[in-house]
Amino acid sequence: MKLEVEVNNVSLYYNGFAALKDCSFRMESGKIYGLLGRNGAGKTSLLTLLASFRKVTEGFIEIGGEDPFENAKIMQHVAFHYETDYKEEWENVKGMLKNVERYRPYFDRDYALYLADRFKLPLKKPINKLSKGMQSALEVTMGLAARAPITIFDETYLGMDAPAREIFYQELLEDQTNHPRTMILSTHLVSEMDYLFDDVIMIDQGLFVLHEDYETLVSKGASITGPAEEADKFVSGMTQLNEQHLGNTKAIMVYGELDDARRSEAQRRGLEVGPISLQDLFIHLTSEEV
């Protein structure tokens, strides 16, 4: 089932505070979206609107051409997974998976049990007795196995250790290939997760910053490395993100596309032009000076 998402001039206010201000973008079905923003940027506020946990204050959201708020037909196809407090949850892992299966029409029980085995989840253990990492692994297991047309992970995986997160990334990519849907990953682990993203959506202080495909976005920056004097001359007038020194060699990260002529000029100056990371762009584009 394919469901596209339209966010049109959406604002959200809490007691007069604007958590989101006039945000607009569109999500196509079948892509993995990285939702990036600093702490307090409004990421979770946006995701709760998409999941119909809240109603927009201004503007409107459409999923599959319909308003999702209190719309049972749409809501069953939007799965929102986030860091959950399970201290009062006495149900065991197997029972919780059965509960999810009841209201997720595309839930795959065999895949859920396979994931539980990969994460070494004890099926008969009460959820409130699991470690924080195990609870996070259960949350992503439910999210992946539900195979909802729109699946949202709001930093659910932060409680997992590095090996468990790697399993999650592997399974996400493989299952997305076999069962394409819209995935939204909200994260602070930009450098660790950037290879997962087809598209990137960035917000800052409640404002929409950009929505671009990953390859186009990272092509808008470059690393210039070579003799310090030549590097400084070459980047003069460009937006500089940061620089590193090693003896007489300097590496300068810049924001701005370099055409073929500029790249040829860099070679003539004895400079190397390399790619820039999404994390560096994210830091620059959401810095207080921007």
C-alpha positions as CSV (number, residue, x, y, z in Angstrom):
1,M,0.0,0.0,0.0
2,K,1.4,3.4,-1.1
3,L,0.7,6.5,1.0
4,E,2.2,9.8,0.2
5,V,2.5,12.5,2.9
6,E,1.7,16.2,2.3
7,V,2.6,18.8,5.0
8,N,1.2,22.2,4.1
9,N,2.0,25.4,6.0
10,V,1.8,23.5,9.3
11,S,2.3,25.2,12.6
12,L,1.9,23.8,16.1
13,Y,1.6,25.9,19.3
14,Y,1.8,24.8,22.9
15,N,0.5,27.5,25.3
16,G,1.5,30.2,22.9
17,F,4.9,28.6,22.1
18,A,5.5,27.8,18.5
19,A,7.0,24.3,18.3
20,L,6.6,24.3,14.5
21,K,6.2,27.3,12.2
22,D,4.8,27.2,8.7
23,C,6.4,23.9,7.6
24,S,5.8,22.5,4.2
25,F,7.2,19.4,2.4
26,R,6.1,16.3,0.6
27,M,7.1,12.7,1.2
28,E,6.9,10.1,-1.6
29,S,6.1,6.5,-0.8
30,G,8.9,3.9,-0.7
31,K,11.8,6.1,0.6
32,I,13.8,6.3,3.8
33,Y,13.8,9.8,5.2
34,G,16.3,11.1,7.7
35,L,14.7,13.8,9.9
36,L,17.4,15.9,11.3
37,G,17.4,18.7,13.8
38,R,19.1,19.8,17.0
39,N,17.5,19.2,20.5
40,G,14.3,21.2,20.7
41,A,14.1,21.7,16.9
42,G,10.6,20.3,16.7
43,K,11.3,16.8,15.3
44,T,9.1,14.9,17.8
45,S,6.4,17.6,17.5
46,L,6.3,17.0,13.8
47,L,6.3,13.3,14.1
48,T,3.4,13.3,16.6
49,L,1.4,15.3,14.1
50,L,2.1,12.7,11.3
51,A,1.1,9.9,13.7
52,S,-2.1,11.8,14.7
53,F,-1.2,12.1,18.3
54,R,-1.9,15.8,18.0
55,K,-3.9,18.1,15.7
56,V,-2.2,20.8,13.8
57,T,-2.8,24.4,15.0
58,E,-2.5,25.9,11.5
59,G,-2.2,24.4,8.0
60,F,-3.0,20.8,7.2
61,I,-1.5,17.4,6.8
62,E,-2.7,14.8,4.3
63,I,-1.7,11.1,4.2
64,G,-3.0,9.3,1.2
65,G,-5.0,12.4,0.3
66,E,-6.9,12.4,3.6
67,D,-6.6,14.2,6.9
68,P,-5.1,11.5,9.2
69,F,-6.3,13.0,12.5
70,E,-8.8,10.6,14.2
71,N,-9.1,8.8,10.8
72,A,-9.0,5.1,11.6
73,K,-8.5,4.1,8.0
74,I,-5.3,6.0,7.8
75,M,-4.0,5.7,11.4
76,Q,-3.8,1.9,11.2
77,H,-1.2,2.3,8.5
78,V,1.0,4.8,10.4
79,A,3.3,3.2,13.0
80,F,5.1,5.6,15.4
81,H,7.8,4.1,17.6
82,Y,9.7,6.1,20.2
83,E,11.6,5.7,23.4
84,T,8.9,4.3,25.7
85,D,8.8,3.9,29.5
86,Y,7.8,0.3,30.1
87,K,8.2,0.2,33.9
88,E,4.5,-0.7,34.3
89,E,4.4,-3.2,31.5
90,W,4.1,-6.8,32.9
91,E,3.3,-8.4,29.5
92,N,6.1,-10.6,28.2
93,V,7.8,-10.1,24.8
94,K,5.8,-12.7,23.0
95,G,2.5,-11.4,24.3
96,M,3.4,-7.9,23.2
97,L,4.1,-9.0,19.7
98,K,0.8,-10.8,19.6
99,N,-0.9,-7.5,20.7
100,V,0.7,-5.6,17.9
101,E,-0.3,-8.2,15.4
102,R,-4.0,-7.5,16.2
103,Y,-4.0,-4.0,15.0
104,R,-1.3,-3.9,12.3
105,P,-2.8,-5.5,9.1
106,Y,0.6,-6.1,7.5
107,F,2.3,-7.5,10.6
108,D,4.6,-10.5,9.9
109,R,4.7,-12.8,12.9
110,D,7.5,-15.0,11.6
111,Y,9.7,-12.0,10.8
112,A,9.0,-10.6,14.3
113,L,10.2,-13.8,15.9
114,Y,13.2,-13.8,13.6
115,L,14.1,-10.3,14.8
116,A,13.6,-11.2,18.4
117,D,16.1,-14.0,17.9
118,R,18.6,-11.7,16.2
119,F,18.3,-9.3,19.1
120,K,18.4,-12.1,21.6
121,L,15.1,-11.0,23.2
122,P,13.8,-13.4,25.8
123,L,10.2,-14.1,24.7
124,K,8.8,-15.1,28.1
125,K,10.4,-12.3,30.1
126,P,8.2,-9.4,31.3
127,I,9.0,-6.2,29.3
128,N,9.6,-4.1,32.5
129,K,12.3,-6.6,33.5
130,L,14.2,-6.0,30.2
131,S,17.3,-3.8,30.1
132,K,16.9,-0.4,28.3
133,G,18.8,-1.8,25.3
134,M,16.4,-4.8,25.1
135,Q,13.4,-2.6,25.3
136,S,14.7,-0.5,22.5
137,A,15.3,-3.7,20.5
138,L,11.7,-4.7,21.1
139,E,10.5,-1.4,19.9
140,V,12.3,-1.6,16.6
141,T,11.3,-5.2,16.2
142,M,7.6,-4.2,16.5
143,G,8.2,-1.3,14.0
144,L,9.9,-3.4,11.4
145,A,7.7,-6.4,11.7
146,A,4.5,-4.3,11.5
147,R,5.5,-3.3,7.9
148,A,3.2,-0.3,8.1
149,P,3.1,1.8,4.9
150,I,4.4,4.7,7.0
151,T,6.8,3.7,9.7
152,I,8.4,6.3,12.1
153,F,11.3,5.7,14.4
154,D,11.9,8.7,16.7
155,E,15.3,7.9,18.1
156,T,14.0,4.5,19.3
157,Y,17.4,2.9,18.9
158,L,19.4,5.2,21.2
159,G,19.2,2.7,24.0
160,M,20.8,0.0,21.9
161,D,24.5,-0.7,21.9
162,A,26.5,-0.4,18.7
163,P,26.2,-4.1,17.6
164,A,22.5,-4.1,18.1
165,R,22.1,-0.8,16.2
166,E,24.1,-2.4,13.3
167,I,21.7,-5.3,13.2
168,F,18.8,-2.8,13.1
169,Y,20.4,-0.9,10.2
170,Q,21.0,-4.2,8.3
171,E,17.5,-5.4,8.8
172,L,15.9,-2.1,7.9
173,L,17.7,-1.9,4.6
174,E,17.0,-5.5,3.7
175,D,13.4,-5.4,4.6
176,Q,12.9,-2.0,2.9
177,T,14.2,-3.7,-0.3
178,N,11.8,-6.6,0.0
179,H,8.8,-4.6,1.4
180,P,9.2,-0.9,0.4
181,R,7.4,1.6,2.5
182,T,7.9,5.1,3.8
183,M,10.4,5.1,6.7
184,I,11.1,8.2,8.8
185,L,14.2,8.1,11.0
186,S,14.7,10.9,13.5
187,T,18.2,10.8,14.8
188,H,21.2,12.6,16.4
189,L,23.5,9.8,15.1
190,V,24.0,11.5,11.8
191,S,27.4,10.2,10.9
192,E,26.4,6.7,11.8
193,M,23.1,6.6,9.9
194,D,23.5,8.9,6.9
195,Y,24.1,6.0,4.5
196,L,20.5,4.8,5.3
197,F,18.8,7.9,3.9
198,D,17.3,8.4,0.5
199,D,16.2,11.9,1.4
200,V,17.0,14.3,4.2
201,I,14.5,16.7,5.9
202,M,16.1,19.3,8.2
203,I,14.3,21.5,10.7
204,D,15.7,24.1,13.1
205,Q,13.9,26.0,15.9
206,G,10.6,24.9,14.5
207,L,11.3,26.1,11.0
208,F,11.7,24.0,7.8
209,V,15.3,24.2,6.6
210,L,15.5,21.9,3.6
211,H,14.3,18.7,1.9
212,E,16.7,17.2,-0.6
213,D,17.8,13.8,-1.7
214,Y,21.0,12.7,0.1
215,E,23.4,12.7,-2.8
216,T,22.4,16.2,-4.0
217,L,22.7,17.6,-0.5
218,V,26.2,16.3,0.2
219,S,27.3,17.4,-3.2
220,K,26.7,21.0,-2.0
221,G,29.8,20.9,0.1
222,A,33.5,20.0,-0.4
223,S,36.7,19.4,1.4
224,I,39.7,21.4,0.0
225,T,43.1,19.9,1.1
226,G,46.6,21.0,0.2
227,P,49.3,23.7,0.9
228,A,47.8,26.1,3.5
229,E,48.5,29.3,1.5
230,E,46.9,27.9,-1.7
231,A,43.9,26.5,0.2
232,D,43.3,29.8,1.8
233,K,43.4,31.6,-1.5
234,F,41.1,29.1,-3.2
235,V,38.4,29.3,-0.6
236,S,38.5,33.0,-0.3
237,G,34.9,34.3,-0.5
238,M,33.4,30.9,0.1
239,T,31.4,29.8,3.1
240,Q,33.8,27.9,5.3
241,L,32.5,25.3,7.8
242,N,35.7,24.4,9.5
243,E,39.4,23.7,8.9
244,Q,42.2,21.4,10.2
245,H,46.0,21.9,10.1
246,L,48.8,19.4,9.8
247,G,52.1,21.2,9.4
248,N,51.9,23.3,6.2
249,T,48.9,21.3,5.0
250,K,45.4,22.5,5.6
251,A,42.0,20.9,5.0
252,I,39.1,23.3,4.7
253,M,35.5,22.3,4.5
254,V,33.3,24.6,2.5
255,Y,29.6,24.9,1.7
256,G,28.8,25.6,-2.0
257,E,28.8,23.6,-5.2
258,L,32.1,23.6,-7.2
259,D,31.7,23.5,-11.0
260,D,34.2,21.8,-13.3
261,A,36.1,25.0,-13.8
262,R,36.7,25.5,-10.1
263,R,37.6,21.9,-9.6
264,S,40.2,22.2,-12.4
265,E,41.5,25.3,-10.8
266,A,41.9,23.4,-7.5
267,Q,44.0,20.8,-9.3
268,R,46.2,23.4,-10.8
269,R,46.9,24.8,-7.3
270,G,47.9,21.4,-6.1
271,L,44.7,20.9,-4.0
272,E,42.6,17.9,-3.6
273,V,38.8,18.2,-3.6
274,G,36.9,15.7,-1.6
275,P,33.4,15.1,-0.3
276,I,31.9,16.5,2.8
277,S,29.9,14.6,5.4
278,L,26.2,15.1,6.0
279,Q,27.0,15.7,9.7
280,D,29.2,18.7,8.8
281,L,26.5,20.2,6.7
282,F,23.9,19.5,9.4
283,I,26.0,21.3,12.0
284,H,26.5,24.3,9.7
285,L,22.9,24.6,8.4
286,T,21.4,24.4,12.0
287,S,24.0,26.6,13.7
288,E,22.9,29.7,15.5
289,E,24.6,31.9,13.0
290,V,22.5,30.6,10.1
